[in-house]
Amino acid sequence: MIKIRSAAKNDCRIRKNIAQIYVRSITLTIAVFLLTATIVLGPTSTLQQQQQQVLAQEPSEPGSVLKLSRANVPIDIPLLKGYENGNEIYFIATDVSDEKTASVVTNMTGFEVNHAPILAQTPETARAQTYAFTNGIAGDGPFGFQVPVVNGKPGDEGYSPLQQINLVAWNDDATPRELTSIEEITAAEQSGELSINQTDIIANQQAIQWQNGSLMVREDANSINDDTPYMGGQVLNIDTENMIVTMVAHRGWGPDGKTIYYIVTDATPEMPANMMGVSHVPLEEQLIGTPVAPGLLQFTSGINGSGPMGFQAGIGESAPGDQNYSPMWFISFIEWNDPSQARVLETVSDIAAMQQAGLITVTPAMEGKHVVNCPFFDADTVFEHKSQQFGQQVV
């Protein structure tokens, strides 16, 4: 069993490490720029001096490197359309608490939607509401009728990607029409035109583009590779005409060491959300301490590699197919007490063993308030939907 220390004693040191990693990434970028300028423009004493100064700032610590192949893969995910307050909103659906509903959405989109039964335990205060029509006007909704209506978008106080499904049915004597807001649905219910059945089903439906906003689109969409940093966005392209969003799928490990990939769509608190270029969702803090937010452990020291902090890839405490799988992860940091003793860890049991041996310290990230929405996918799903238009073209 993994033991997580309180954040108070170690969080300052972890925050310092994050800042150092961030500065180091920028330093490397500047170094590459100066080196390129030297090659193109020819050597000059000024450029050489600047280059040497920048490279001198980059620490040259000895140690091992573990860079996973195909660590960042561009993946095409089907977009779904809905309405929010009378405006169009585009979202994806990656996880559902009900197995039958997960199958319905999988068949509708052609993209495997995870069955995540633990999402049914989402606290009521952390849920948003979505309204799906089971009859009425024909359309592109999950039941073949009009598209769903949701009660919020990123930036709104009540927005959450964890949405409780309400089934809307027009009564026999009503004249169905397209409704585009919660207010219109409520008014139609009060006038006796339709009925609403609130289910216990929770779906992870993350907003990608909405009125006057969207997730950040990366500027280096055509050059995604194994060394691409997490900063600067998770989206490569949003195509509402063909109903596809292309995102970066990051490689990591499940609890048993099996390869998984994950995307990032939203997070709390605001600082890491902004750094990753995803939506800040304050309601996700309410998931902390519940079964809906299992642990995702990332490394802040040790072997350099393909993980988000510049070290080895992280490890999740569950994976799709597990009863306790959830896409909502409570983030903790692993720090090697003596980095010279670092080695590759691949499983949850590896972490527990190193912790018991006193070699690592596990600390909640961001004062124990860091939750990230990272749906997991298996490698087959990722490469079946690998984008042929963006990023590196590696088989």
C-alpha positions in Angstrom: 0.0 0.0 0.0 1.3 3.4 -0.9 1.6 5.9 1.9 1.2 9.6 1.0 2.8 12.1 3.3 1.0 15.3 4.2 1.7 18.2 1.9 2.8 20.7 4.5 6.4 19.5 5.0 7.4 18.9 1.4 5.2 21.0 -0.8 7.5 24.0 -0.8 10.3 21.9 -2.1 8.1 20.3 -4.7 6.9 23.7 -5.9 10.6 24.8 -6.2 11.3 21.7 -8.3 8.4 22.5 -10.6 9.7 26.0 -11.1 13.2 24.7 -11.8 11.9 22.3 -14.4 9.8 25.0 -16.1 12.9 27.3 -16.2 15.1 24.5 -17.5 12.6 23.8 -20.4 12.6 27.5 -21.4 16.4 27.5 -21.1 16.7 24.6 -23.5 14.4 26.3 -26.0 16.6 29.4 -25.9 19.7 27.4 -26.4 18.3 25.7 -29.5 17.3 29.0 -30.9 20.8 30.5 -30.4 22.5 27.4 -31.8 20.2 27.6 -34.9 21.0 31.3 -35.3 24.7 30.5 -35.1 24.5 27.9 -37.9 22.3 30.1 -40.2 24.0 33.5 -39.7 27.5 32.2 -39.1 29.6 32.3 -36.0 30.0 35.6 -34.2 31.6 36.3 -30.9 28.4 37.7 -29.5 26.2 34.8 -30.4 28.8 32.3 -29.2 29.1 34.1 -25.9 25.3 34.1 -25.5 25.0 30.4 -26.4 27.8 29.5 -24.0 26.1 31.5 -21.2 22.8 29.8 -21.8 24.2 26.3 -22.0 26.3 26.9 -18.9 23.0 27.5 -17.0 21.7 24.1 -17.9 22.6 21.6 -15.2 24.7 18.7 -16.5 23.8 16.2 -13.8 25.0 12.7 -14.6 22.5 9.9 -14.5 20.3 7.6 -16.5 17.7 8.5 -19.1 14.5 6.6 -19.8 12.7 8.0 -22.9 9.7 5.9 -24.0 9.2 5.5 -27.7 5.9 6.9 -29.1 5.6 8.9 -25.9 3.3 11.6 -27.4 0.8 10.5 -30.1 -1.7 12.7 -31.9 -5.1 11.1 -31.7 -8.4 11.9 -33.4 -11.4 11.9 -31.1 -15.0 12.3 -32.3 -16.7 15.6 -31.3 -20.2 15.7 -30.1 -22.5 18.8 -30.4 -24.8 20.2 -27.8 -26.4 23.4 -26.7 -25.5 25.6 -23.7 -27.7 28.7 -23.0 -28.8 28.8 -26.6 -25.3 28.5 -28.0 -23.5 25.6 -29.7 -21.0 23.7 -27.6 -18.7 20.9 -28.8 -17.5 18.2 -26.4 -16.1 14.7 -26.2 -17.3 11.7 -24.2 -14.7 9.4 -22.8 -16.1 7.7 -19.7 -19.6 6.7 -18.5 -20.7 5.1 -15.2 -23.3 2.9 -16.9 -22.1 0.1 -19.2 -25.0 0.2 -21.5 -24.7 3.9 -22.1 -21.0 3.5 -22.7 -21.8 1.0 -25.4 -24.4 3.3 -27.0 -21.9 6.2 -27.2 -19.2 3.8 -28.5 -21.4 2.6 -31.3 -22.5 6.1 -32.1 -19.0 7.6 -32.4 -16.9 4.6 -33.3 -14.5 5.5 -30.5 -14.2 3.2 -27.4 -15.8 4.9 -24.4 -14.6 3.6 -21.0 -17.1 2.0 -18.6 -16.2 3.7 -15.2 -18.8 2.6 -12.6 -17.0 4.5 -9.9 -18.2 7.8 -11.5 -21.7 7.1 -10.1 -20.2 8.1 -6.7 -19.5 11.6 -7.8 -20.6 14.0 -5.1 -23.8 15.8 -6.1 -22.1 19.2 -5.6 -19.4 18.2 -8.2 -21.9 17.3 -10.9 -23.2 19.3 -13.9 -26.4 18.4 -15.7 -27.0 17.3 -19.2 -30.4 16.7 -20.9 -30.7 14.0 -23.6 -33.9 13.7 -25.7 -35.4 10.2 -26.2 -38.0 11.4 -28.7 -39.1 14.5 -30.6 -37.1 16.2 -33.4 -34.8 13.8 -35.3 -31.1 14.8 -34.9 -27.6 13.8 -33.9 -28.3 13.2 -30.2 -27.4 9.8 -28.6 -30.9 8.4 -29.1 -31.3 9.8 -32.7 -33.1 12.9 -31.7 -32.0 16.5 -31.0 -28.6 17.1 -29.5 -28.2 17.4 -25.7 -28.5 20.5 -23.7 -26.0 21.2 -20.8 -26.1 23.6 -18.0 -22.7 25.3 -18.2 -19.4 25.8 -20.0 -15.8 26.3 -18.8 -15.5 29.4 -16.8 -19.1 29.2 -15.4 -19.4 28.6 -11.7 -21.4 25.4 -12.2 -19.4 23.8 -15.0 -18.1 20.3 -14.6 -17.3 17.6 -17.2 -18.9 15.1 -14.9 -22.5 15.4 -16.1 -25.5 13.7 -14.7 -27.8 12.4 -17.5 -31.4 13.5 -17.5 -33.7 11.9 -20.1 -36.2 14.2 -21.7 -39.4 12.8 -23.4 -42.0 14.8 -25.2 -45.6 14.0 -24.1 -47.9 12.5 -26.7 -50.1 15.6 -27.1 -47.1 18.0 -27.3 -45.6 19.5 -30.5 -41.9 18.7 -30.3 -39.4 21.5 -31.3 -35.7 22.0 -30.8 -34.8 23.3 -27.4 -31.4 25.0 -26.8 -31.3 26.0 -23.1 -32.2 24.7 -19.6 -34.7 27.5 -19.3 -36.6 26.3 -22.4 -36.6 22.8 -21.1 -37.8 23.9 -17.7 -40.6 26.0 -19.2 -41.8 23.1 -21.4 -41.8 20.8 -18.4 -43.9 23.3 -16.4 -46.4 23.7 -19.2 -46.9 19.9 -19.3 -45.3 19.4 -22.7 -42.5 17.0 -21.6 -41.2 15.0 -18.7 -37.7 14.7 -17.3 -36.3 11.5 -15.8 -33.1 12.2 -13.8 -30.9 9.1 -13.9 -27.9 8.1 -11.7 -25.7 7.9 -14.8 -22.6 10.1 -14.8 -20.7 10.8 -18.1 -17.3 12.4 -18.5 -18.1 14.9 -21.3 -15.4 17.5 -21.6 -16.0 20.8 -23.4 -13.6 21.4 -26.3 -15.1 24.5 -27.9 -17.9 26.8 -26.7 -19.3 30.3 -27.2 -16.3 32.6 -27.4 -13.8 30.0 -26.2 -12.0 26.7 -26.6 -9.2 24.6 -25.2 -5.8 26.0 -26.1 -4.5 24.8 -29.5 -0.8 24.1 -29.6 1.4 26.2 -32.0 3.6 23.2 -32.8 0.8 20.9 -33.9 2.8 19.6 -36.9 5.9 18.7 -34.9 4.7 16.7 -32.0 7.3 14.2 -31.0 8.6 12.2 -28.0 10.2 15.3 -26.5 7.2 17.6 -26.8 6.6 19.3 -23.4 3.3 19.3 -21.6 3.1 23.1 -21.5 1.4 25.0 -24.3 -1.8 23.0 -24.8 -3.2 19.5 -25.3 -5.1 20.2 -28.5 -3.6 20.1 -32.0 -6.7 20.9 -34.0 -10.5 21.4 -33.6 -12.5 20.6 -36.7 -16.2 21.2 -36.1 -17.0 20.6 -39.8 -15.8 17.0 -39.7 -16.5 16.7 -36.0 -13.0 15.7 -34.9 -10.6 17.1 -32.2 -7.0 16.1 -32.4 -5.3 15.8 -29.1 -1.9 14.7 -27.7 -2.1 11.2 -26.1 0.7 10.8 -23.5 2.2 7.5 -22.7 2.4 6.1 -19.1 1.8 3.0 -17.0 -1.2 1.4 -15.4 -1.0 -0.1 -12.0 0.4 -3.4 -13.3 3.0 -1.9 -15.6 0.9 -2.2 -18.7 1.2 0.7 -21.2 -1.6 3.2 -21.2 -2.1 6.5 -22.9 -4.0 9.5 -21.6 -5.2 12.9 -22.7 -5.6 15.9 -20.5 -8.8 18.1 -20.7 -9.2 20.0 -17.4 -7.8 20.3 -13.9 -7.6 22.2 -10.6 -6.0 24.4 -9.3 -5.7 27.1 -11.8 -1.9 27.4 -12.1 -1.2 23.8 -13.4 -4.4 24.0 -15.6 -3.1 27.1 -17.3 0.4 25.6 -17.8 -1.1 22.6 -19.5 -3.5 24.7 -21.5 -6.7 23.1 -20.2 -9.9 24.3 -18.5 -9.7 25.2 -14.8 -12.6 23.4 -13.0 -12.8 24.4 -9.3 -15.6 21.9 -8.6 -13.0 19.1 -9.1 -11.5 19.9 -5.8 -14.6 18.3 -4.2 -13.6 14.9 -5.6 -10.5 14.8 -3.3 -10.9 12.1 -0.7 -13.6 10.3 -2.6 -13.3 7.0 -4.6 -13.8 9.1 -7.8 -10.3 10.4 -7.6 -7.7 7.6 -7.3 -4.0 8.3 -7.4 -1.9 9.2 -10.3 1.8 9.4 -9.3 4.3 11.5 -11.2 8.0 11.7 -10.6 9.8 15.0 -9.7 13.3 13.6 -9.5 15.3 10.5 -10.4 15.7 9.1 -13.9 15.2 11.7 -16.7 12.5 10.7 -19.1 9.2 11.3 -20.8 7.0 12.1 -17.8 5.3 15.5 -17.4 8.0 16.8 -15.0 10.9 15.7 -17.2 11.5 12.4 -15.4 10.2 8.9 -15.9 6.5 8.4 -16.9 3.9 8.3 -14.2 1.9 5.4 -12.8 -1.9 5.3 -12.3 -3.5 3.3 -9.4 -6.2 1.9 -11.8 -6.9 1.4 -15.4 -10.0 0.9 -17.7 -11.6 -2.4 -16.9 -10.9 -2.1 -13.1 -13.9 -1.5 -10.9 -12.1 1.5 -9.3 -11.0 3.1 -12.6 -11.8 6.8 -12.9 -10.5 9.5 -15.3 -10.3 12.0 -12.4 -6.9 11.7 -10.8 -5.6 12.9 -7.5 -2.0 13.8 -8.3 0.9 13.0 -6.0 4.6 13.5 -6.6 7.3 10.9 -6.1 10.7 12.2 -5.1 13.8 10.0 -4.7 15.4 10.7 -1.4 18.8 10.1 -3.0 18.5 10.6 -6.8 21.7 8.5 -7.3 19.7 5.5 -6.1 16.9 6.0 -8.6 15.7 3.2 -10.8 12.8 2.6 -13.2 9.4 2.0 -11.4 6.6 0.5 -13.5 3.9 -0.7 -11.1 2.1 0.4 -8.0 3.8 -2.5 -6.1 7.2 -1.1 -7.2 6.3 2.2 -5.7 5.2 0.6 -2.4 8.4 -1.4 -2.2 10.6 1.6 -2.7 8.6 3.5 -0.2 8.9 0.7 2.4 12.7 0.7 1.8 12.8 4.4 2.5 14.1 5.3 -0.9 11.2 7.6 -2.1 8.8 10.1 -0.6 5.3 10.4 -1.9 3.7 13.8 -1.4 0.3 15.2 -2.5 0.8 17.8 -5.3 -0.2 21.4 -4.9 -1.0 21.2 -1.2 -3.2 18.2 -1.8 -5.5 20.1 -4.1 -4.4 18.9 -7.5 -7.0 16.9 -9.6 -6.6 16.3 -13.3 -9.1 14.9 -15.8 -7.0 12.3 -17.7 -9.0 9.6 -19.4 -6.9 6.4 -20.0 -6.9 4.5 -23.3 -5.2 1.3 -24.3 -2.5 1.4 -27.0 -4.9 -0.3 -29.5 -7.4 2.4 -29.2 -4.8 5.2 -29.6 -3.2 3.7 -32.7 -6.5 2.9 -34.3 -7.4 6.6 -34.1 -3.9 8.0 -34.5 -4.1 11.2 -36.6 -2.5 11.0 -40.0 -2.6 14.8 -40.4 -0.8 16.1 -37.3 2.3 15.3 -35.3 5.1 12.8 -36.0 4.2 10.0 -38.4 5.6 7.1 -36.5 4.0 3.6 -37.1 
